[in-house]
């Protein structure tokens, strides 16, 4: 089989597979929209955020008035020597209103609740960015697996043709048995490779399906003209500065640190005076007929109304050491939160620098892989010509074919790795948003 026929076979196999696999496929934007509706991890993160933002309302409640009402209805029996002298019903209703005036502990608890709510919001934003990366990674893993399987199938067909040709050459005495054995062994390996790629594709599809909650069979591929570009700006420290300002994990850690500080201050304030305004209204009625069974009750059935207004003062002096212990514990937690924030900040600096370099590496990798593909095509053509004139043997031809198909797989994979690297860089500086996925989706077939 000459080089032109081999190229035609490869193009036909890849084209047929691409058409069958990608016809009317769903693009990245559509897959992401499905994930927003069905991804259980994102739903769990959303529920965690809803729970976390209630800390602010709970903290604010400590500064606001509290109002409560209570009531009772009692049946009473008055007995003397087991004889009922009087029996009657009495009712009691009361309402209590309390307004803190000086409660530093409540104030710092409010500040703590606000910081925790802000932290929950930042953490949810981070989880949303992680969902975008997870969806994109799963999506491009499927595409990469499809490309690998298409190349494996084309390789299997090409080497299968080579195997058949070797058998025919052997039958007419133009080739040795070793050529048949070598081509057969190479063909068997391509079968194994194709089966492995099929399993890889099945696993990648299942991963994507588990995110979006339905079976996805058709996906849109990247355009061949998909632009590969270096980070803008190219200066790494500019990205580090942006990351320290906007990274959502770091924001969450800082809010957690602030919450721990306010919690420590609240614990310290437990030794301070507590002053509240308290108002109470009590209404009661009694159907008691006679006091002691003899004296007529002048208030029989009359509603009695009692009102009390007070400024209530409380100063904790000693509680078995629990207040001091709680204060020490709160400050220890604050120290832990400070150190965790420092660790997160350093991790962000490391990640931003690593991701920035990773994007540059992937840009160079795509360029190199594209050139390697062109070189592999030229090498195969030269080897094919040499094989036909007898200067190259079967092993050389098989090796050239394998290098070509491997170059195809590597080039396709490098483009997907570049996209994920760029998404991770943007996430590390807090700038990743759905518009980035939409932009990628618009550059798909």
C-alpha positions as CSV (number, residue, x, y, z in Angstrom):
1,X,0.0,0.0,0.0
2,X,1.5,3.3,-1.1
3,X,1.6,6.5,0.9
4,X,-1.3,8.2,-0.9
5,X,-3.6,5.3,-0.3
6,X,-2.6,5.2,3.4
7,X,-3.3,8.9,3.8
8,X,-6.7,8.5,2.0
9,X,-7.5,5.6,4.4
10,X,-6.6,7.7,7.4
11,X,-8.6,10.7,6.3
12,X,-11.6,8.6,5.4
13,X,-11.5,6.8,8.8
14,X,-11.1,9.9,10.8
15,X,-13.7,11.8,8.8
16,X,-16.3,9.0,9.0
17,X,-15.7,8.7,12.8
18,X,-15.9,12.4,13.3
19,X,-19.1,12.7,11.3
20,X,-20.8,9.9,13.2
21,X,-19.5,11.0,16.6
22,X,-20.1,14.8,16.3
23,X,-23.1,15.2,14.1
24,X,-25.4,17.7,15.8
25,X,-23.3,17.3,19.0
26,X,-23.9,19.4,22.1
27,X,-21.3,22.0,22.7
28,X,-19.5,23.0,25.9
29,X,-22.0,25.8,26.7
30,X,-25.0,23.4,26.5
31,X,-23.2,20.8,28.6
32,X,-22.4,23.4,31.3
33,X,-26.1,24.5,31.4
34,X,-27.0,20.9,32.0
35,X,-24.4,20.7,34.8
36,X,-25.9,23.8,36.4
37,X,-29.3,22.0,36.6
38,X,-28.1,18.5,37.5
39,X,-24.6,18.4,39.0
40,X,-25.1,17.1,42.6
41,X,-21.8,18.5,43.8
42,X,-22.8,22.0,42.7
43,X,-26.2,21.5,44.3
44,X,-24.6,20.5,47.5
45,X,-22.3,23.6,47.4
46,X,-25.3,25.8,46.8
47,X,-27.1,24.3,49.8
48,X,-24.0,24.9,51.9
49,X,-24.0,28.5,50.8
50,X,-27.7,28.9,51.7
51,X,-26.9,27.5,55.1
52,X,-23.8,29.7,55.5
53,X,-25.5,33.0,54.6
54,X,-28.0,32.5,57.5
55,X,-25.1,33.2,59.9
56,X,-25.6,36.9,59.3
57,X,-29.3,36.9,60.1
58,X,-28.7,34.8,63.2
59,X,-26.0,37.2,64.4
60,X,-28.1,40.3,63.7
61,X,-31.0,38.7,65.7
62,X,-28.9,39.1,68.9
63,X,-29.1,42.9,68.5
64,X,-32.8,43.1,67.8
65,X,-35.7,43.0,70.3
66,X,-37.1,39.7,71.4
67,X,-40.8,39.2,72.0
68,X,-42.4,36.2,73.7
69,X,-45.8,35.3,75.0
70,X,-47.0,32.6,77.3
71,X,-50.2,31.5,78.8
72,X,-51.8,28.8,80.9
73,X,-55.3,27.7,81.9
74,X,-55.6,25.8,85.3
75,X,-58.3,23.8,87.0
76,X,-58.1,24.2,90.7
77,X,-59.7,22.2,93.6
78,X,-59.7,23.3,97.2
79,X,-60.2,20.4,99.6
80,X,-60.6,20.1,103.4
81,X,-60.6,16.6,104.8
82,X,-61.1,15.2,101.3
83,X,-64.2,17.4,100.8
84,X,-64.2,19.8,97.9
85,X,-64.8,23.3,99.4
86,X,-64.2,25.2,96.2
87,X,-63.3,24.4,92.6
88,X,-62.6,26.9,89.9
89,X,-60.7,27.7,86.7
90,X,-58.0,30.3,86.4
91,X,-56.2,31.7,83.3
92,X,-52.9,33.5,83.0
93,X,-51.4,35.3,79.9
94,X,-48.1,37.2,79.7
95,X,-46.0,38.9,77.1
96,X,-42.3,39.8,77.5
97,X,-40.3,42.3,75.3
98,X,-36.5,42.6,75.7
99,X,-34.1,45.0,73.9
100,X,-30.4,44.8,74.4
101,X,-28.8,48.1,75.2
102,X,-25.2,47.3,76.0
103,X,-24.2,43.8,74.8
104,X,-20.7,43.7,73.3
105,X,-20.9,39.9,73.1
106,X,-24.0,40.2,70.8
107,X,-22.3,42.9,68.7
108,X,-19.2,40.7,68.0
109,X,-21.4,37.7,67.3
110,X,-23.2,39.8,64.7
111,X,-19.9,40.7,63.1
112,X,-18.9,37.1,63.2
113,X,-22.1,36.0,61.5
114,X,-21.6,38.6,58.8
115,X,-18.0,37.4,58.1
116,X,-19.2,33.8,58.0
117,X,-21.9,34.7,55.4
118,X,-19.3,36.5,53.3
119,X,-17.0,33.5,53.5
120,X,-19.8,31.2,52.4
121,X,-20.5,33.4,49.4
122,X,-16.8,33.4,48.4
123,X,-16.6,29.6,48.9
124,X,-19.6,29.1,46.7
125,X,-18.1,31.2,44.0
126,X,-15.0,29.1,44.2
127,X,-17.1,25.9,43.9
128,X,-18.8,27.4,40.8
129,X,-15.4,27.9,39.2
130,X,-14.4,24.4,40.1
131,X,-17.6,23.2,38.4
132,X,-16.7,25.0,35.2
133,X,-13.2,23.3,35.2
134,X,-14.7,19.9,36.1
135,X,-17.2,20.2,33.3
136,X,-14.6,21.4,30.8
137,X,-12.2,18.6,31.8
138,X,-14.8,15.9,31.5
139,X,-15.9,17.4,28.1
140,X,-12.5,17.5,26.7
141,X,-11.5,14.1,28.1
142,X,-14.4,12.7,26.0
143,X,-13.1,14.5,23.0
144,X,-9.6,13.4,23.6
145,X,-10.8,9.8,24.0
146,X,-12.7,10.0,20.8
147,X,-9.7,11.4,19.0
148,X,-7.5,8.6,20.4
149,X,-10.0,6.0,19.5
150,X,-10.3,7.3,15.9
151,X,-6.6,7.3,15.5
152,X,-6.4,3.7,17.0
153,X,-9.1,2.5,14.5
154,X,-7.3,4.2,11.6
155,X,-4.0,2.6,12.8
156,X,-5.6,-0.8,13.1
157,X,-7.0,-0.5,9.5
158,X,-3.7,0.8,8.1
159,X,-1.6,-1.9,9.7
160,X,-4.2,-4.5,8.8
161,X,-3.7,-3.5,5.2
162,X,0.0,-3.8,5.6
163,X,-0.4,-7.2,7.2
164,X,-2.6,-8.4,4.3
165,X,0.0,-7.1,1.8
166,X,2.8,-8.9,3.6
167,X,0.9,-12.1,3.4
168,X,0.3,-11.7,-0.4
169,X,4.0,-10.8,-0.9
170,X,5.0,-14.0,1.1
171,X,2.6,-16.1,-0.9
172,X,4.3,-15.1,-4.2
173,X,7.8,-15.3,-2.8
174,X,8.5,-11.6,-2.5
175,X,8.8,-11.4,1.3
176,X,10.1,-13.6,4.1
177,X,7.9,-15.2,6.8
178,X,9.4,-12.7,9.3
179,X,7.7,-9.8,7.5
180,X,4.3,-11.6,7.9
181,X,5.0,-12.3,11.6
182,X,6.1,-8.7,12.2
183,X,3.1,-7.2,10.6
184,X,0.8,-9.7,12.4
185,X,2.4,-8.8,15.8
186,X,2.0,-5.1,15.0
187,X,-1.6,-5.6,14.0
188,X,-2.4,-7.5,17.2
189,X,-1.0,-4.6,19.2
190,X,-3.2,-2.2,17.4
191,X,-6.2,-4.3,18.3
192,X,-5.3,-4.2,21.9
193,X,-4.7,-0.4,21.7
194,X,-8.1,0.0,20.0
195,X,-9.9,-2.0,22.8
196,X,-8.1,0.0,25.4
197,X,-9.2,3.3,23.8
198,X,-12.8,2.1,23.7
199,X,-12.7,1.4,27.4
200,X,-11.1,4.9,28.0
201,X,-13.9,6.5,26.0
202,X,-16.6,4.7,27.9
203,X,-15.1,5.8,31.2
204,X,-14.8,9.4,30.0
205,X,-18.4,9.4,28.9
206,X,-19.6,8.0,32.2
207,X,-17.7,10.7,34.1
208,X,-19.4,13.4,32.0
209,X,-22.8,11.7,32.3
210,X,-22.5,11.6,36.1
211,X,-22.0,15.4,36.1
212,X,-24.9,16.4,33.8
213,X,-27.3,13.7,35.0
214,X,-28.0,12.2,31.5
215,X,-26.4,10.2,28.8
216,X,-24.4,12.4,26.4
217,X,-23.4,10.7,23.1
218,X,-22.7,13.5,20.7
219,X,-20.3,16.4,21.4
220,X,-19.1,19.2,19.2
221,X,-15.3,19.2,18.5
222,X,-12.9,22.1,18.5
223,X,-12.3,23.8,15.3
224,X,-8.9,23.2,13.7
225,X,-8.5,27.0,13.7
226,X,-8.9,27.2,17.5
227,X,-6.5,30.0,18.6
228,X,-3.7,29.2,21.0
229,X,-2.3,32.2,22.7
230,X,0.0,33.1,25.6
231,X,-1.4,34.6,28.8
232,X,-2.2,38.3,28.6
233,X,-0.4,40.0,30.3
234,X,2.7,37.9,29.9
235,X,4.2,39.2,33.2
236,X,3.7,36.6,35.8
237,X,3.8,38.9,38.8
238,X,0.8,40.8,37.4
239,X,-1.2,37.6,37.6
240,X,0.1,37.0,41.2
241,X,-1.1,40.4,42.2
242,X,-4.5,39.8,40.6
243,X,-4.7,36.4,42.4
244,X,-4.0,37.9,45.8
245,X,-6.7,40.4,45.2
246,X,-9.5,38.3,43.7
247,X,-8.9,34.6,44.4
248,X,-12.1,33.3,46.0
249,X,-10.4,30.7,48.2
250,X,-8.2,33.4,49.7
251,X,-11.2,35.7,50.2
252,X,-13.0,32.9,52.0
253,X,-10.0,32.2,54.3
254,X,-9.7,35.9,55.1
255,X,-13.4,36.1,56.0
256,X,-13.0,33.0,58.2
257,X,-10.1,34.7,59.9
258,X,-12.3,37.8,60.6
259,X,-15.0,35.5,61.9
260,X,-12.6,33.9,64.3
261,X,-11.4,37.3,65.5
262,X,-14.9,38.5,66.2
263,X,-15.6,35.2,68.0
264,X,-12.6,35.7,70.2
265,X,-13.8,39.3,71.0
266,X,-17.2,38.0,71.8
267,X,-15.7,35.5,74.2
268,X,-13.7,38.3,75.9
269,X,-16.9,40.4,76.2
270,X,-18.6,37.8,78.3
271,X,-16.9,39.4,81.3
272,X,-18.4,42.8,80.6
273,X,-21.7,44.1,81.9
274,X,-24.9,43.1,80.1
275,X,-27.7,45.7,80.1
276,X,-31.2,45.1,78.6
277,X,-34.5,46.9,78.7
278,X,-37.2,44.5,79.7
279,X,-41.0,45.0,79.6
280,X,-43.6,42.5,80.8
281,X,-47.4,42.5,80.7
282,X,-49.4,39.9,82.6
283,X,-53.1,39.3,82.5
284,X,-55.0,36.8,84.7
285,X,-58.5,35.9,85.6
286,X,-59.8,33.5,88.3
287,X,-63.2,32.0,89.0
288,X,-62.3,31.3,92.6
289,X,-65.5,31.8,94.6
290,X,-64.3,32.0,98.2
291,X,-61.0,32.3,99.9
292,X,-60.6,29.3,102.1
293,X,-64.1,28.3,101.3
294,X,-65.5,31.0,103.5
295,X,-64.6,34.6,102.4
296,X,-66.2,35.8,99.2
297,X,-63.7,36.6,96.4
298,X,-64.2,40.2,95.4
299,X,-62.2,39.7,92.2
300,X,-64.2,36.8,90.9
301,X,-64.0,36.6,87.1
302,X,-62.3,40.0,87.0
303,X,-59.3,40.3,84.6
304,X,-56.2,41.6,86.4
305,X,-53.5,43.5,84.5
306,X,-49.9,43.8,85.7
307,X,-47.2,45.7,83.8
308,X,-43.5,45.9,84.6
309,X,-40.7,47.9,82.9
310,X,-37.1,47.5,83.9
311,X,-33.5,48.1,83.0
312,X,-31.9,44.8,83.7
313,X,-28.2,44.6,84.6
314,X,-26.1,41.5,84.7
315,X,-22.3,41.2,85.4
316,X,-20.8,37.7,85.2
317,X,-18.3,37.3,88.1
318,X,-17.4,33.6,88.2
319,X,-18.7,30.6,86.3
320,X,-16.4,27.8,87.3
321,X,-13.7,29.0,84.9
322,X,-15.8,28.3,81.8
323,X,-15.8,31.9,80.5
324,X,-12.0,32.2,80.7
325,X,-11.6,28.8,79.1
326,X,-13.9,29.8,76.3
327,X,-11.9,32.9,75.7
328,X,-8.7,31.0,75.5
329,X,-10.2,28.5,73.1
330,X,-11.6,31.3,70.9
331,X,-8.2,33.0,70.6
332,X,-6.5,29.7,69.8
333,X,-9.0,29.2,67.0
334,X,-8.2,32.7,65.8
335,X,-4.5,31.9,65.7
336,X,-5.3,28.8,63.7
337,X,-7.4,30.8,61.3
338,X,-4.6,33.4,60.8
339,X,-2.1,30.6,60.0
340,X,-4.5,29.0,57.6
341,X,-4.9,32.3,55.8
342,X,-1.2,32.7,55.5
343,X,-0.9,29.1,54.1
344,X,-3.7,29.8,51.6
345,X,-2.1,33.0,50.5
346,X,1.2,31.2,49.8
347,X,-0.6,28.4,48.1
348,X,-2.3,30.9,45.8
349,X,1.0,32.5,44.9
350,X,2.4,29.1,44.1
351,X,-0.6,28.0,42.1
352,X,-0.8,31.3,40.1
353,X,2.9,31.1,39.1
354,X,2.6,27.4,38.3
355,X,-0.6,27.8,36.2
356,X,0.9,30.8,34.4
357,X,4.0,28.8,33.5
358,X,1.8,25.8,32.7
359,X,-0.1,27.9,30.0
360,X,3.1,28.9,28.4
361,X,4.3,25.3,28.5
362,X,1.1,24.1,26.8
363,X,1.3,26.8,24.1
364,X,4.8,25.6,23.3
365,X,3.6,22.0,23.5
366,X,0.8,22.6,21.0
367,X,3.3,24.2,18.6
368,X,5.8,21.4,19.0
369,X,3.1,18.7,18.6
370,X,1.8,20.3,15.5
371,X,5.3,20.4,14.0
372,X,5.9,16.8,15.1
373,X,2.7,15.7,13.3
374,X,3.9,17.4,10.1
375,X,7.3,15.7,10.5
376,X,5.7,12.3,11.1
377,X,3.7,12.7,7.9
378,X,6.8,13.5,6.0
379,X,8.7,10.7,7.6
380,X,6.0,8.2,6.7
381,X,6.0,9.3,3.1
382,X,9.8,8.9,2.9
383,X,9.7,5.5,4.6
384,X,6.9,4.4,2.3
385,X,8.9,5.3,-0.8
386,X,12.0,3.6,0.6
387,X,10.0,0.5,1.4
388,X,8.7,0.4,-2.2
389,X,12.2,0.6,-3.6
390,X,13.6,-1.8,-1.1
391,X,15.8,0.5,1.0
392,X,13.6,0.4,4.0
393,X,12.1,-2.8,5.6
394,X,8.7,-3.6,7.1
395,X,9.8,-2.7,10.7
396,X,10.7,0.8,9.5
397,X,7.4,1.2,7.8
398,X,5.4,0.0,10.8
399,X,7.4,2.3,13.2
400,X,6.7,5.3,10.9
401,X,3.0,4.5,10.9
402,X,2.9,4.2,14.7
403,X,4.7,7.5,15.1
404,X,2.2,9.2,12.8
405,X,-0.8,8.0,14.7
406,X,0.9,8.8,18.0
407,X,1.6,12.3,16.8
408,X,-2.0,12.7,15.9
409,X,-3.1,11.7,19.4
410,X,-0.5,13.9,21.0
411,X,-1.5,17.0,19.0
412,X,-5.2,16.6,19.7
413,X,-4.4,16.1,23.5
414,X,-2.1,19.1,23.7
415,X,-4.9,21.4,22.5
416,X,-7.3,20.2,25.2
417,X,-4.6,20.4,27.9
418,X,-3.9,24.0,26.8
419,X,-7.6,25.0,27.3
420,X,-7.7,23.4,30.8
421,X,-4.5,25.1,31.8
422,X,-5.9,28.5,30.7
423,X,-9.1,27.9,32.7
424,X,-7.1,26.9,35.8
425,X,-5.0,30.1,35.5
426,X,-8.1,32.2,35.3
427,X,-9.7,30.4,38.3
428,X,-6.5,30.9,40.4
429,X,-6.9,34.7,40.0
430,X,-10.6,34.6,40.5
431,X,-11.5,35.8,36.9
432,X,-13.0,32.5,35.5
433,X,-16.7,33.0,34.6
434,X,-19.3,31.3,32.4
435,X,-18.4,33.7,29.6
436,X,-15.0,31.9,29.2
437,X,-16.8,28.6,28.5
438,X,-19.2,30.3,26.1
439,X,-16.2,31.8,24.3
440,X,-14.7,28.3,23.9
441,X,-18.0,26.9,22.8
442,X,-18.3,29.5,20.1
443,X,-15.1,28.2,18.6
444,X,-16.5,24.7,18.1
445,X,-17.8,23.0,15.0
